[in-house]
Amino acid sequence: MATYREERAAILRDFGLKVARLRAQRGSQEAFAHTDKVRLHRNAIGIMERGECEPGLLTLLILADAFEDDSFWELLRSLPVPQQRRPRRLRVIPPAAASPARR
């Protein structure tokens, strides 16, 4: 079984390749990035296409709007649901430190 980092990297890489394929149908990274519906920096598009970042919700909505058809939603449906969850450290904050006393 893949670790969290390996699985995350594979999903982001797959997502990036699929975004690149959809974007290539619409022109260069720079032309796509500067359309009225996208207005993202071309480097941001490239970083996403290489799977080097995890795009946020707002960026996903911008891309979905830019692709205008169901192709983006099909892309998302084709990605696997992660099986691993991010390991989290529990940080316990003592009650006194959680809310400073007001004077």
Secondary structure as a PSIPRED ss2 file (coil, helix, strand):
# PSIPRED VFORMAT (PSIPRED V4.0)

   1 M C   1.000  0.000  0.000
   2 A C   1.000  0.000  0.000
   3 T C   1.000  0.000  0.000
   4 Y H   0.000  1.000  0.000
   5 R H   0.000  1.000  0.000
   6 E H   0.000  1.000  0.000
   7 E H   0.000  1.000  0.000
   8 R H   0.000  1.000  0.000
   9 A H   0.000  1.000  0.000
  10 A H   0.000  1.000  0.000
  11 I H   0.000  1.000  0.000
  12 L H   0.000  1.000  0.000
  13 R H   0.000  1.000  0.000
  14 D H   0.000  1.000  0.000
  15 F H   0.000  1.000  0.000
  16 G H   0.000  1.000  0.000
  17 L H   0.000  1.000  0.000
  18 K H   0.000  1.000  0.000
  19 V H   0.000  1.000  0.000
  20 A H   0.000  1.000  0.000
  21 R H   0.000  1.000  0.000
  22 L H   0.000  1.000  0.000
  23 R H   0.000  1.000  0.000
  24 A H   0.000  1.000  0.000
  25 Q C   1.000  0.000  0.000
  26 R C   1.000  0.000  0.000
  27 G C   1.000  0.000  0.000
  28 S C   1.000  0.000  0.000
  29 Q H   0.000  1.000  0.000
  30 E H   0.000  1.000  0.000
  31 A H   0.000  1.000  0.000
  32 F H   0.000  1.000  0.000
  33 A H   0.000  1.000  0.000
  34 H C   1.000  0.000  0.000
  35 T C   1.000  0.000  0.000
  36 D C   1.000  0.000  0.000
  37 K C   1.000  0.000  0.000
  38 V C   1.000  0.000  0.000
  39 R C   1.000  0.000  0.000
  40 L C   1.000  0.000  0.000
  41 H C   1.000  0.000  0.000
  42 R H   0.000  1.000  0.000
  43 N H   0.000  1.000  0.000
  44 A H   0.000  1.000  0.000
  45 I H   0.000  1.000  0.000
  46 G H   0.000  1.000  0.000
  47 I H   0.000  1.000  0.000
  48 M H   0.000  1.000  0.000
  49 E H   0.000  1.000  0.000
  50 R C   1.000  0.000  0.000
  51 G C   1.000  0.000  0.000
  52 E C   1.000  0.000  0.000
  53 C C   1.000  0.000  0.000
  54 E C   1.000  0.000  0.000
  55 P C   1.000  0.000  0.000
  56 G C   1.000  0.000  0.000
  57 L H   0.000  1.000  0.000
  58 L H   0.000  1.000  0.000
  59 T H   0.000  1.000  0.000
  60 L H   0.000  1.000  0.000
  61 L H   0.000  1.000  0.000
  62 I H   0.000  1.000  0.000
  63 L H   0.000  1.000  0.000
  64 A H   0.000  1.000  0.000
  65 D H   0.000  1.000  0.000
  66 A H   0.000  1.000  0.000
  67 F H   0.000  1.000  0.000
  68 E C   1.000  0.000  0.000
  69 D C   1.000  0.000  0.000
  70 D C   1.000  0.000  0.000
  71 S H   0.000  1.000  0.000
  72 F H   0.000  1.000  0.000
  73 W H   0.000  1.000  0.000
  74 E H   0.000  1.000  0.000
  75 L H   0.000  1.000  0.000
  76 L H   0.000  1.000  0.000
  77 R H   0.000  1.000  0.000
  78 S H   0.000  1.000  0.000
  79 L C   1.000  0.000  0.000
  80 P C   1.000  0.000  0.000
  81 V C   1.000  0.000  0.000
  82 P C   1.000  0.000  0.000
  83 Q C   1.000  0.000  0.000
  84 Q C   1.000  0.000  0.000
  85 R C   1.000  0.000  0.000
  86 R C   1.000  0.000  0.000
  87 P C   1.000  0.000  0.000
  88 R C   1.000  0.000  0.000
  89 R C   1.000  0.000  0.000
  90 L C   1.000  0.000  0.000
  91 R C   1.000  0.000  0.000
  92 V C   1.000  0.000  0.000
  93 I C   1.000  0.000  0.000
  94 P C   1.000  0.000  0.000
  95 P H   0.000  1.000  0.000
  96 A H   0.000  1.000  0.000
  97 A H   0.000  1.000  0.000
  98 A H   0.000  1.000  0.000
  99 S C   1.000  0.000  0.000
 100 P C   1.000  0.000  0.000
 101 A C   1.000  0.000  0.000
 102 R C   1.000  0.000  0.000
 103 R C   1.000  0.000  0.000
